[in-house]
Amino acid sequence: TFPCPNAEPGWNQCESAPADPKTTCLGSSAACNGNQCCPGVAESCWKTFPCPNAKPGWNQCEGSLTTPLSTQVTTANNLTFDCRFAGLDLGAGKKGNVMLLHGFPSRSSMYIPLMSELARVGYHSVACDQRGYSPGASPEMEADYNYNLLRHDIFSVANALGFHKFHVIGHDHGAVLGWYAAGSKQGQKRFLSYTAMSIPHNDAFAGGLYGPDADHEQQMASQYFSIFTMPKSASMKNNTLFNSLGRPNGFDTSSHFQKALWWYNGAFDVGVLSMPPSYSAEYLWGQGSNHSAAQREFFGGGENDGLPQKVATGEIWMPTLYVCGTDDTFILCDHEYARNTKNFCKKDYQHLPVACGHFVLACDDQESTDKVIAGIIDRVVTATPAR
């Protein structure tokens, strides 16, 4: 017998220990595990620095590393994620750990500036290319992208890195997943804070997509949900989605990009969100929802009444920040339905609207981007327990 993968790090009252996590040093192919030093790289001024899964706060090496670098993390279920780390030193790791979840169709690289800033103020952070993005964590079946499995990945990566309690930051689909995890028993126990960018609380979002109080503008803006979940959506219409969204974001084939799209199928299969009604192109043109009308006209798909949410995320009992780009045309995150997020967040809730579109870490106005980064840093710092 050996410990469950989500046992508290260091606990073992079983007959044997699990295999050590497979970890490589950042910036090199050298293997390491636990409280060991990695060979120096340019970003550490050629001084040795701690292994990515060293105990938080440990450093008996020559130097430190605060610029994000990449390596792989293999979890107990034998998935290997391509991850970025920052803050691997005594000064930049002793305040706590932060995990960042990217959205669709982005990758962990979106977080490099934020991770550098987290390291500067004393935090150790990790952002991985998630399931369906990392080649070593891209199983072949649609059922492998069930949202419960995606949620489990968060805690599997945390366990592999020795993160017992940690802050979580998510954007877009990563924010939907982060809300879902924050409402779970493990999330309530292990998340120190949660920051969601561009996505309101899942239950508020579900109410905006379907039902008597739905936001009709959001329903029309979200017509792409029913397109992304079509069979072979990545390759249909001569690879249109792959060429427009997948290839520019580092996917080499439509079959690989299909796995990222299956996040949508996985969310709706579980019922984390509701599916808005599907409207005809003619109706959408008439309502002035031109972008959605053009998509419907091109990709097709019949009209239907939508589907209700099946699984509620529920109340959130850790300090929370909801960041909203008021110019976002995909998620109308400053509409009344989205502002209902506050009703689900029961401890130290903050709302940060900014003049920005969907990608609030890359606003057209640098001042707005800086405002978002400062707000996230403040959320993490103020939610960090005193040591």
Contacts in CASP RR format, 6 or more apart in sequence:
PFRMAT RR
TARGET T0000
AUTHOR 0000-0000-0000
METHOD contacts of the structure
MODEL  1
TFPCPNAEPGWNQCESAPADPKTTCLGSSAACNGNQCCPGVAESCWKTFP
CPNAKPGWNQCEGSLTTPLSTQVTTANNLTFDCRFAGLDLGAGKKGNVML
LHGFPSRSSMYIPLMSELARVGYHSVACDQRGYSPGASPEMEADYNYNLL
RHDIFSVANALGFHKFHVIGHDHGAVLGWYAAGSKQGQKRFLSYTAMSIP
HNDAFAGGLYGPDADHEQQMASQYFSIFTMPKSASMKNNTLFNSLGRPNG
FDTSSHFQKALWWYNGAFDVGVLSMPPSYSAEYLWGQGSNHSAAQREFFG
GGENDGLPQKVATGEIWMPTLYVCGTDDTFILCDHEYARNTKNFCKKDYQ
HLPVACGHFVLACDDQESTDKVIAGIIDRVVTATPAR
1 14 0 8 1.000
1 15 0 8 1.000
1 16 0 8 1.000
2 12 0 8 1.000
2 14 0 8 1.000
2 15 0 8 1.000
2 16 0 8 1.000
2 17 0 8 1.000
2 18 0 8 1.000
3 11 0 8 1.000
3 12 0 8 1.000
3 14 0 8 1.000
3 17 0 8 1.000
3 18 0 8 1.000
5 18 0 8 1.000
5 75 0 8 1.000
5 76 0 8 1.000
5 77 0 8 1.000
5 155 0 8 1.000
5 156 0 8 1.000
5 159 0 8 1.000
6 155 0 8 1.000
6 156 0 8 1.000
6 159 0 8 1.000
6 186 0 8 1.000
7 159 0 8 1.000
8 164 0 8 1.000
9 159 0 8 1.000
9 162 0 8 1.000
9 163 0 8 1.000
9 164 0 8 1.000
18 76 0 8 1.000
20 33 0 8 1.000
20 34 0 8 1.000
21 33 0 8 1.000
21 53 0 8 1.000
21 73 0 8 1.000
21 74 0 8 1.000
21 75 0 8 1.000
21 160 0 8 1.000
21 161 0 8 1.000
22 31 0 8 1.000
22 72 0 8 1.000
22 73 0 8 1.000
22 74 0 8 1.000
22 80 0 8 1.000
23 31 0 8 1.000
23 32 0 8 1.000
23 33 0 8 1.000
23 34 0 8 1.000
23 51 0 8 1.000
23 52 0 8 1.000
23 53 0 8 1.000
23 71 0 8 1.000
23 72 0 8 1.000
23 73 0 8 1.000
23 74 0 8 1.000
23 160 0 8 1.000
24 30 0 8 1.000
24 31 0 8 1.000
24 32 0 8 1.000
24 71 0 8 1.000
24 72 0 8 1.000
25 31 0 8 1.000
25 32 0 8 1.000
25 38 0 8 1.000
25 39 0 8 1.000
25 51 0 8 1.000
25 52 0 8 1.000
25 71 0 8 1.000
26 38 0 8 1.000
26 41 0 8 1.000
26 49 0 8 1.000
26 52 0 8 1.000
26 65 0 8 1.000
26 69 0 8 1.000
26 70 0 8 1.000
26 71 0 8 1.000
26 85 0 8 1.000
26 88 0 8 1.000
27 41 0 8 1.000
27 43 0 8 1.000
27 69 0 8 1.000
27 70 0 8 1.000
27 71 0 8 1.000
28 38 0 8 1.000
28 39 0 8 1.000
28 40 0 8 1.000
28 41 0 8 1.000
30 38 0 8 1.000
30 39 0 8 1.000
32 38 0 8 1.000
32 51 0 8 1.000
32 52 0 8 1.000
32 53 0 8 1.000
33 51 0 8 1.000
33 53 0 8 1.000
34 51 0 8 1.000
34 53 0 8 1.000
34 54 0 8 1.000
34 55 0 8 1.000
35 50 0 8 1.000
35 51 0 8 1.000
35 54 0 8 1.000
35 55 0 8 1.000
35 58 0 8 1.000
35 60 0 8 1.000
36 50 0 8 1.000
36 51 0 8 1.000
36 54 0 8 1.000
37 48 0 8 1.000
37 49 0 8 1.000
37 50 0 8 1.000
37 51 0 8 1.000
37 60 0 8 1.000
37 61 0 8 1.000
37 62 0 8 1.000
38 48 0 8 1.000
38 49 0 8 1.000
38 50 0 8 1.000
38 51 0 8 1.000
38 61 0 8 1.000
39 48 0 8 1.000
40 46 0 8 1.000
40 47 0 8 1.000
40 48 0 8 1.000
40 49 0 8 1.000
40 62 0 8 1.000
41 65 0 8 1.000
41 69 0 8 1.000
43 65 0 8 1.000
43 66 0 8 1.000
43 67 0 8 1.000
43 69 0 8 1.000
44 63 0 8 1.000
44 64 0 8 1.000
44 65 0 8 1.000
45 63 0 8 1.000
47 61 0 8 1.000
47 62 0 8 1.000
47 63 0 8 1.000
47 64 0 8 1.000
48 61 0 8 1.000
48 62 0 8 1.000
48 63 0 8 1.000
49 59 0 8 1.000
49 61 0 8 1.000
49 62 0 8 1.000
49 63 0 8 1.000
49 64 0 8 1.000
49 65 0 8 1.000
49 88 0 8 1.000
49 89 0 8 1.000
50 58 0 8 1.000
50 59 0 8 1.000
50 61 0 8 1.000
50 65 0 8 1.000
50 88 0 8 1.000
50 89 0 8 1.000
51 88 0 8 1.000
52 71 0 8 1.000
52 73 0 8 1.000
52 83 0 8 1.000
52 85 0 8 1.000
52 88 0 8 1.000
52 126 0 8 1.000
52 161 0 8 1.000
53 73 0 8 1.000
53 160 0 8 1.000
53 161 0 8 1.000
53 162 0 8 1.000
54 88 0 8 1.000
55 162 0 8 1.000
56 93 0 8 1.000
56 94 0 8 1.000
56 96 0 8 1.000
56 97 0 8 1.000
56 124 0 8 1.000
56 162 0 8 1.000
56 163 0 8 1.000
57 90 0 8 1.000
57 91 0 8 1.000
57 93 0 8 1.000
57 94 0 8 1.000
57 124 0 8 1.000
58 90 0 8 1.000
59 89 0 8 1.000
59 90 0 8 1.000
59 91 0 8 1.000
61 89 0 8 1.000
63 89 0 8 1.000
64 87 0 8 1.000
64 88 0 8 1.000
64 89 0 8 1.000
64 90 0 8 1.000
64 91 0 8 1.000
64 92 0 8 1.000
65 85 0 8 1.000
65 86 0 8 1.000
65 87 0 8 1.000
65 88 0 8 1.000
65 89 0 8 1.000
66 86 0 8 1.000
66 87 0 8 1.000
66 88 0 8 1.000
66 89 0 8 1.000
66 92 0 8 1.000
66 116 0 8 1.000
66 119 0 8 1.000
66 120 0 8 1.000
67 86 0 8 1.000
67 116 0 8 1.000
67 119 0 8 1.000
68 84 0 8 1.000
68 85 0 8 1.000
68 86 0 8 1.000
68 111 0 8 1.000
68 112 0 8 1.000
68 115 0 8 1.000
68 116 0 8 1.000
68 119 0 8 1.000
68 125 0 8 1.000
68 127 0 8 1.000
69 84 0 8 1.000
69 85 0 8 1.000
69 86 0 8 1.000
70 82 0 8 1.000
70 83 0 8 1.000
70 84 0 8 1.000
70 85 0 8 1.000
71 83 0 8 1.000
71 85 0 8 1.000
72 80 0 8 1.000
72 81 0 8 1.000
72 82 0 8 1.000
72 83 0 8 1.000
72 134 0 8 1.000
73 80 0 8 1.000
73 81 0 8 1.000
73 83 0 8 1.000
73 126 0 8 1.000
73 128 0 8 1.000
73 157 0 8 1.000
73 160 0 8 1.000
73 161 0 8 1.000
74 80 0 8 1.000
74 81 0 8 1.000
74 160 0 8 1.000
75 81 0 8 1.000
75 153 0 8 1.000
75 156 0 8 1.000
75 157 0 8 1.000
75 159 0 8 1.000
75 160 0 8 1.000
76 156 0 8 1.000
76 159 0 8 1.000
76 160 0 8 1.000
77 152 0 8 1.000
77 156 0 8 1.000
79 131 0 8 1.000
79 134 0 8 1.000
79 136 0 8 1.000
79 137 0 8 1.000
79 139 0 8 1.000
79 153 0 8 1.000
79 156 0 8 1.000
80 134 0 8 1.000
80 136 0 8 1.000
80 137 0 8 1.000
81 128 0 8 1.000
81 129 0 8 1.000
81 130 0 8 1.000
81 131 0 8 1.000
81 134 0 8 1.000
81 136 0 8 1.000
81 137 0 8 1.000
81 153 0 8 1.000
81 157 0 8 1.000
82 108 0 8 1.000
82 128 0 8 1.000
82 129 0 8 1.000
82 133 0 8 1.000
82 134 0 8 1.000
82 135 0 8 1.000
82 136 0 8 1.000
83 108 0 8 1.000
83 126 0 8 1.000
83 127 0 8 1.000
83 128 0 8 1.000
83 129 0 8 1.000
83 157 0 8 1.000
84 108 0 8 1.000
84 109 0 8 1.000
84 111 0 8 1.000
84 112 0 8 1.000
84 115 0 8 1.000
84 126 0 8 1.000
84 127 0 8 1.000
84 128 0 8 1.000
85 124 0 8 1.000
85 125 0 8 1.000
85 126 0 8 1.000
86 92 0 8 1.000
86 115 0 8 1.000
86 116 0 8 1.000
86 118 0 8 1.000
86 119 0 8 1.000
86 124 0 8 1.000
86 125 0 8 1.000
87 93 0 8 1.000
87 115 0 8 1.000
87 118 0 8 1.000
87 119 0 8 1.000
87 122 0 8 1.000
87 123 0 8 1.000
87 124 0 8 1.000
87 125 0 8 1.000
88 124 0 8 1.000
91 122 0 8 1.000
92 119 0 8 1.000
92 120 0 8 1.000
92 122 0 8 1.000
92 123 0 8 1.000
92 124 0 8 1.000
93 119 0 8 1.000
93 122 0 8 1.000
93 123 0 8 1.000
93 124 0 8 1.000
94 122 0 8 1.000
94 387 0 8 1.000
95 121 0 8 1.000
95 122 0 8 1.000
95 123 0 8 1.000
95 381 0 8 1.000
95 384 0 8 1.000
95 387 0 8 1.000
96 122 0 8 1.000
96 123 0 8 1.000
96 124 0 8 1.000
96 166 0 8 1.000
96 167 0 8 1.000
96 192 0 8 1.000
96 384 0 8 1.000
97 123 0 8 1.000
97 124 0 8 1.000
97 125 0 8 1.000
97 126 0 8 1.000
97 161 0 8 1.000
97 163 0 8 1.000
97 165 0 8 1.000
97 166 0 8 1.000
97 167 0 8 1.000
98 118 0 8 1.000
98 123 0 8 1.000
98 124 0 8 1.000
98 125 0 8 1.000
98 126 0 8 1.000
98 166 0 8 1.000
98 167 0 8 1.000
98 168 0 8 1.000
98 169 0 8 1.000
98 380 0 8 1.000
99 125 0 8 1.000
99 126 0 8 1.000
99 127 0 8 1.000
99 154 0 8 1.000
99 157 0 8 1.000
99 158 0 8 1.000
99 163 0 8 1.000
99 166 0 8 1.000
99 167 0 8 1.000
99 168 0 8 1.000
99 169 0 8 1.000
100 108 0 8 1.000
100 111 0 8 1.000
100 114 0 8 1.000
100 115 0 8 1.000
100 125 0 8 1.000
100 126 0 8 1.000
100 127 0 8 1.000
100 168 0 8 1.000
100 169 0 8 1.000
100 170 0 8 1.000
101 127 0 8 1.000
101 130 0 8 1.000
101 154 0 8 1.000
101 168 0 8 1.000
101 169 0 8 1.000
101 170 0 8 1.000
101 171 0 8 1.000
101 174 0 8 1.000
101 175 0 8 1.000
101 177 0 8 1.000
101 178 0 8 1.000
102 108 0 8 1.000
102 110 0 8 1.000
102 111 0 8 1.000
102 127 0 8 1.000
102 129 0 8 1.000
102 130 0 8 1.000
102 133 0 8 1.000
102 170 0 8 1.000
102 171 0 8 1.000
102 172 0 8 1.000
102 174 0 8 1.000
103 110 0 8 1.000
103 130 0 8 1.000
103 170 0 8 1.000
103 171 0 8 1.000
103 172 0 8 1.000
103 173 0 8 1.000
103 174 0 8 1.000
103 175 0 8 1.000
104 172 0 8 1.000
104 173 0 8 1.000
104 260 0 8 1.000
104 261 0 8 1.000
104 263 0 8 1.000
104 264 0 8 1.000
105 245 0 8 1.000
105 246 0 8 1.000
105 249 0 8 1.000
105 251 0 8 1.000
105 257 0 8 1.000
105 260 0 8 1.000
106 171 0 8 1.000
106 172 0 8 1.000
106 249 0 8 1.000
106 359 0 8 1.000
107 129 0 8 1.000
107 133 0 8 1.000
107 249 0 8 1.000
107 250 0 8 1.000
108 127 0 8 1.000
108 128 0 8 1.000
108 129 0 8 1.000
110 171 0 8 1.000
110 359 0 8 1.000
110 361 0 8 1.000
110 362 0 8 1.000
111 125 0 8 1.000
111 127 0 8 1.000
111 169 0 8 1.000
111 361 0 8 1.000
113 361 0 8 1.000
113 373 0 8 1.000
114 169 0 8 1.000
114 361 0 8 1.000
114 373 0 8 1.000
114 376 0 8 1.000
115 125 0 8 1.000
115 127 0 8 1.000
117 373 0 8 1.000
117 377 0 8 1.000
118 125 0 8 1.000
118 377 0 8 1.000
118 380 0 8 1.000
119 125 0 8 1.000
121 377 0 8 1.000
121 381 0 8 1.000
123 167 0 8 1.000
123 380 0 8 1.000
126 157 0 8 1.000
126 161 0 8 1.000
126 163 0 8 1.000
128 134 0 8 1.000
128 157 0 8 1.000
129 137 0 8 1.000
130 137 0 8 1.000
130 150 0 8 1.000
130 153 0 8 1.000
130 174 0 8 1.000
131 137 0 8 1.000
131 138 0 8 1.000
131 139 0 8 1.000
131 144 0 8 1.000
131 145 0 8 1.000
131 149 0 8 1.000
131 150 0 8 1.000
131 153 0 8 1.000
131 259 0 8 1.000
132 138 0 8 1.000
132 139 0 8 1.000
132 145 0 8 1.000
132 256 0 8 1.000
132 259 0 8 1.000
132 260 0 8 1.000
132 262 0 8 1.000
132 263 0 8 1.000
133 259 0 8 1.000
133 260 0 8 1.000
135 256 0 8 1.000
137 153 0 8 1.000
138 256 0 8 1.000
138 259 0 8 1.000
139 259 0 8 1.000
142 262 0 8 1.000
142 265 0 8 1.000
142 266 0 8 1.000
144 262 0 8 1.000
145 259 0 8 1.000
145 262 0 8 1.000
145 263 0 8 1.000
145 265 0 8 1.000
145 266 0 8 1.000
146 266 0 8 1.000
146 269 0 8 1.000
146 270 0 8 1.000
147 177 0 8 1.000
147 180 0 8 1.000
147 263 0 8 1.000
147 266 0 8 1.000
147 267 0 8 1.000
147 269 0 8 1.000
147 270 0 8 1.000
147 271 0 8 1.000
147 272 0 8 1.000
148 270 0 8 1.000
150 177 0 8 1.000
150 263 0 8 1.000
150 266 0 8 1.000
151 177 0 8 1.000
151 178 0 8 1.000
151 180 0 8 1.000
151 181 0 8 1.000
151 184 0 8 1.000
154 168 0 8 1.000
154 177 0 8 1.000
154 178 0 8 1.000
154 181 0 8 1.000
155 181 0 8 1.000
155 186 0 8 1.000
155 187 0 8 1.000
155 190 0 8 1.000
157 163 0 8 1.000
158 164 0 8 1.000
158 166 0 8 1.000
158 190 0 8 1.000
163 190 0 8 1.000
164 190 0 8 1.000
165 190 0 8 1.000
165 191 0 8 1.000
165 192 0 8 1.000
166 190 0 8 1.000
166 191 0 8 1.000
166 192 0 8 1.000
167 191 0 8 1.000
167 192 0 8 1.000
167 193 0 8 1.000
167 194 0 8 1.000
167 195 0 8 1.000
167 380 0 8 1.000
167 383 0 8 1.000
167 384 0 8 1.000
168 178 0 8 1.000
168 181 0 8 1.000
168 182 0 8 1.000
168 191 0 8 1.000
168 193 0 8 1.000
168 194 0 8 1.000
168 195 0 8 1.000
169 194 0 8 1.000
169 195 0 8 1.000
169 197 0 8 1.000
169 376 0 8 1.000
169 380 0 8 1.000
170 177 0 8 1.000
170 178 0 8 1.000
170 195 0 8 1.000
170 196 0 8 1.000
170 197 0 8 1.000
171 196 0 8 1.000
171 197 0 8 1.000
171 198 0 8 1.000
171 199 0 8 1.000
171 359 0 8 1.000
171 360 0 8 1.000
171 361 0 8 1.000
172 197 0 8 1.000
172 198 0 8 1.000
172 199 0 8 1.000
172 358 0 8 1.000
173 263 0 8 1.000
173 264 0 8 1.000
173 267 0 8 1.000
174 199 0 8 1.000
175 196 0 8 1.000
175 197 0 8 1.000
175 198 0 8 1.000
175 199 0 8 1.000
176 199 0 8 1.000
176 202 0 8 1.000
176 205 0 8 1.000
176 267 0 8 1.000
176 272 0 8 1.000
176 273 0 8 1.000
178 194 0 8 1.000
178 196 0 8 1.000
179 194 0 8 1.000
179 196 0 8 1.000
179 199 0 8 1.000
179 201 0 8 1.000
179 202 0 8 1.000
179 313 0 8 1.000
179 316 0 8 1.000
180 202 0 8 1.000
180 272 0 8 1.000
180 313 0 8 1.000
181 187 0 8 1.000
181 191 0 8 1.000
182 188 0 8 1.000
182 191 0 8 1.000
182 194 0 8 1.000
182 313 0 8 1.000
182 316 0 8 1.000
182 318 0 8 1.000
182 320 0 8 1.000
183 313 0 8 1.000
183 314 0 8 1.000
183 315 0 8 1.000
183 316 0 8 1.000
187 318 0 8 1.000
188 317 0 8 1.000
188 318 0 8 1.000
191 318 0 8 1.000
192 318 0 8 1.000
192 319 0 8 1.000
192 383 0 8 1.000
192 384 0 8 1.000
192 385 0 8 1.000
193 318 0 8 1.000
193 319 0 8 1.000
193 320 0 8 1.000
193 321 0 8 1.000
193 379 0 8 1.000
193 380 0 8 1.000
193 383 0 8 1.000
193 384 0 8 1.000
194 316 0 8 1.000
194 318 0 8 1.000
194 319 0 8 1.000
194 320 0 8 1.000
194 321 0 8 1.000
195 320 0 8 1.000
195 321 0 8 1.000
195 322 0 8 1.000
195 323 0 8 1.000
195 376 0 8 1.000
195 379 0 8 1.000
195 380 0 8 1.000
196 320 0 8 1.000
196 321 0 8 1.000
196 322 0 8 1.000
196 323 0 8 1.000
197 323 0 8 1.000
197 360 0 8 1.000
197 361 0 8 1.000
197 372 0 8 1.000
198 323 0 8 1.000
198 324 0 8 1.000
198 325 0 8 1.000
198 328 0 8 1.000
198 330 0 8 1.000
198 331 0 8 1.000
198 333 0 8 1.000
198 358 0 8 1.000
198 359 0 8 1.000
198 360 0 8 1.000
199 205 0 8 1.000
199 331 0 8 1.000
199 333 0 8 1.000
200 322 0 8 1.000
200 324 0 8 1.000
200 331 0 8 1.000
200 333 0 8 1.000
200 337 0 8 1.000
200 338 0 8 1.000
200 339 0 8 1.000
200 340 0 8 1.000
200 341 0 8 1.000
201 313 0 8 1.000
201 316 0 8 1.000
201 322 0 8 1.000
201 340 0 8 1.000
201 341 0 8 1.000
201 344 0 8 1.000
201 345 0 8 1.000
202 272 0 8 1.000
202 273 0 8 1.000
202 309 0 8 1.000
202 312 0 8 1.000
202 313 0 8 1.000
203 309 0 8 1.000
203 312 0 8 1.000
203 313 0 8 1.000
203 314 0 8 1.000
203 344 0 8 1.000
204 337 0 8 1.000
204 338 0 8 1.000
204 339 0 8 1.000
204 340 0 8 1.000
204 341 0 8 1.000
204 343 0 8 1.000
204 344 0 8 1.000
205 273 0 8 1.000
205 331 0 8 1.000
205 337 0 8 1.000
205 338 0 8 1.000
206 273 0 8 1.000
206 274 0 8 1.000
206 308 0 8 1.000
206 309 0 8 1.000
207 213 0 8 1.000
207 214 0 8 1.000
207 274 0 8 1.000
207 309 0 8 1.000
207 337 0 8 1.000
208 214 0 8 1.000
208 215 0 8 1.000
208 218 0 8 1.000
208 219 0 8 1.000
208 274 0 8 1.000
208 337 0 8 1.000
208 338 0 8 1.000
209 215 0 8 1.000
209 218 0 8 1.000
209 219 0 8 1.000
209 222 0 8 1.000
209 273 0 8 1.000
209 274 0 8 1.000
209 275 0 8 1.000
209 276 0 8 1.000
210 219 0 8 1.000
210 274 0 8 1.000
210 275 0 8 1.000
210 276 0 8 1.000
210 277 0 8 1.000
210 306 0 8 1.000
210 307 0 8 1.000
210 308 0 8 1.000
210 309 0 8 1.000
211 274 0 8 1.000
211 308 0 8 1.000
213 337 0 8 1.000
214 276 0 8 1.000
214 337 0 8 1.000
215 332 0 8 1.000
215 335 0 8 1.000
215 336 0 8 1.000
215 337 0 8 1.000
217 289 0 8 1.000
217 332 0 8 1.000
217 335 0 8 1.000
218 276 0 8 1.000
218 331 0 8 1.000
218 332 0 8 1.000
218 335 0 8 1.000
218 337 0 8 1.000
219 276 0 8 1.000
219 277 0 8 1.000
219 279 0 8 1.000
220 279 0 8 1.000
220 284 0 8 1.000
220 287 0 8 1.000
220 289 0 8 1.000
220 292 0 8 1.000
221 289 0 8 1.000
221 291 0 8 1.000
221 292 0 8 1.000
221 329 0 8 1.000
221 330 0 8 1.000
221 331 0 8 1.000
221 332 0 8 1.000
222 276 0 8 1.000
222 330 0 8 1.000
223 276 0 8 1.000
223 278 0 8 1.000
223 279 0 8 1.000
223 284 0 8 1.000
223 289 0 8 1.000
223 292 0 8 1.000
223 295 0 8 1.000
223 296 0 8 1.000
224 292 0 8 1.000
224 295 0 8 1.000
225 264 0 8 1.000
225 268 0 8 1.000
225 275 0 8 1.000
225 276 0 8 1.000
226 275 0 8 1.000
226 276 0 8 1.000
226 278 0 8 1.000
226 301 0 8 1.000
227 233 0 8 1.000
227 295 0 8 1.000
227 296 0 8 1.000
227 299 0 8 1.000
227 300 0 8 1.000
227 301 0 8 1.000
228 241 0 8 1.000
228 261 0 8 1.000
228 264 0 8 1.000
229 261 0 8 1.000
229 264 0 8 1.000
229 265 0 8 1.000
229 268 0 8 1.000
230 236 0 8 1.000
230 299 0 8 1.000
230 301 0 8 1.000
232 258 0 8 1.000
233 241 0 8 1.000
233 258 0 8 1.000
233 261 0 8 1.000
234 241 0 8 1.000
234 242 0 8 1.000
234 246 0 8 1.000
234 254 0 8 1.000
234 255 0 8 1.000
234 257 0 8 1.000
234 258 0 8 1.000
234 261 0 8 1.000
235 241 0 8 1.000
235 242 0 8 1.000
235 254 0 8 1.000
235 255 0 8 1.000
235 258 0 8 1.000
236 299 0 8 1.000
237 298 0 8 1.000
237 299 0 8 1.000
239 254 0 8 1.000
240 298 0 8 1.000
240 299 0 8 1.000
241 257 0 8 1.000
241 261 0 8 1.000
242 251 0 8 1.000
242 253 0 8 1.000
242 254 0 8 1.000
242 257 0 8 1.000
245 257 0 8 1.000
246 257 0 8 1.000
246 260 0 8 1.000
247 257 0 8 1.000
251 257 0 8 1.000
251 260 0 8 1.000
267 273 0 8 1.000
268 275 0 8 1.000
268 307 0 8 1.000
270 310 0 8 1.000
270 311 0 8 1.000
271 307 0 8 1.000
271 309 0 8 1.000
271 310 0 8 1.000
271 311 0 8 1.000
272 309 0 8 1.000
272 311 0 8 1.000
272 313 0 8 1.000
273 309 0 8 1.000
274 306 0 8 1.000
274 307 0 8 1.000
274 308 0 8 1.000
274 309 0 8 1.000
275 306 0 8 1.000
275 307 0 8 1.000
276 306 0 8 1.000
277 303 0 8 1.000
277 304 0 8 1.000
277 305 0 8 1.000
277 306 0 8 1.000
278 296 0 8 1.000
278 301 0 8 1.000
278 302 0 8 1.000
278 303 0 8 1.000
278 304 0 8 1.000
278 306 0 8 1.000
279 287 0 8 1.000
279 292 0 8 1.000
279 296 0 8 1.000
279 303 0 8 1.000
280 296 0 8 1.000
280 302 0 8 1.000
280 303 0 8 1.000
281 293 0 8 1.000
281 294 0 8 1.000
281 296 0 8 1.000
281 297 0 8 1.000
281 300 0 8 1.000
284 290 0 8 1.000
284 292 0 8 1.000
284 293 0 8 1.000
284 296 0 8 1.000
285 293 0 8 1.000
286 293 0 8 1.000
291 329 0 8 1.000
313 344 0 8 1.000
314 344 0 8 1.000
315 344 0 8 1.000
315 345 0 8 1.000
315 346 0 8 1.000
316 344 0 8 1.000
316 345 0 8 1.000
316 346 0 8 1.000
316 347 0 8 1.000
317 346 0 8 1.000
317 347 0 8 1.000
318 347 0 8 1.000
318 383 0 8 1.000
319 347 0 8 1.000
319 348 0 8 1.000
319 349 0 8 1.000
319 350 0 8 1.000
319 379 0 8 1.000
319 382 0 8 1.000
319 383 0 8 1.000
320 345 0 8 1.000
320 347 0 8 1.000
320 348 0 8 1.000
320 349 0 8 1.000
320 350 0 8 1.000
320 379 0 8 1.000
321 350 0 8 1.000
321 351 0 8 1.000
321 352 0 8 1.000
321 375 0 8 1.000
321 376 0 8 1.000
321 379 0 8 1.000
322 341 0 8 1.000
322 345 0 8 1.000
322 349 0 8 1.000
322 350 0 8 1.000
322 351 0 8 1.000
322 352 0 8 1.000
323 352 0 8 1.000
323 354 0 8 1.000
323 360 0 8 1.000
323 372 0 8 1.000
323 375 0 8 1.000
323 376 0 8 1.000
324 333 0 8 1.000
324 334 0 8 1.000
324 338 0 8 1.000
324 351 0 8 1.000
324 352 0 8 1.000
324 353 0 8 1.000
324 354 0 8 1.000
324 360 0 8 1.000
325 333 0 8 1.000
325 334 0 8 1.000
325 353 0 8 1.000
325 354 0 8 1.000
325 355 0 8 1.000
325 356 0 8 1.000
325 357 0 8 1.000
325 358 0 8 1.000
325 360 0 8 1.000
326 333 0 8 1.000
326 334 0 8 1.000
326 353 0 8 1.000
326 354 0 8 1.000
326 355 0 8 1.000
326 356 0 8 1.000
326 357 0 8 1.000
327 355 0 8 1.000
327 356 0 8 1.000
327 357 0 8 1.000
328 334 0 8 1.000
328 356 0 8 1.000
328 357 0 8 1.000
328 358 0 8 1.000
329 357 0 8 1.000
329 358 0 8 1.000
330 358 0 8 1.000
331 338 0 8 1.000
331 358 0 8 1.000
332 338 0 8 1.000
334 353 0 8 1.000
339 351 0 8 1.000
341 349 0 8 1.000
341 351 0 8 1.000
342 349 0 8 1.000
342 351 0 8 1.000
348 382 0 8 1.000
348 383 0 8 1.000
350 375 0 8 1.000
350 379 0 8 1.000
352 371 0 8 1.000
352 372 0 8 1.000
352 375 0 8 1.000
354 360 0 8 1.000
354 363 0 8 1.000
354 368 0 8 1.000
354 371 0 8 1.000
354 372 0 8 1.000
355 363 0 8 1.000
355 365 0 8 1.000
355 368 0 8 1.000
356 363 0 8 1.000
356 364 0 8 1.000
356 365 0 8 1.000
356 368 0 8 1.000
356 369 0 8 1.000
356 372 0 8 1.000
357 363 0 8 1.000
360 368 0 8 1.000
360 369 0 8 1.000
360 372 0 8 1.000
361 369 0 8 1.000
361 372 0 8 1.000
361 373 0 8 1.000
362 369 0 8 1.000
363 369 0 8 1.000
363 372 0 8 1.000
END
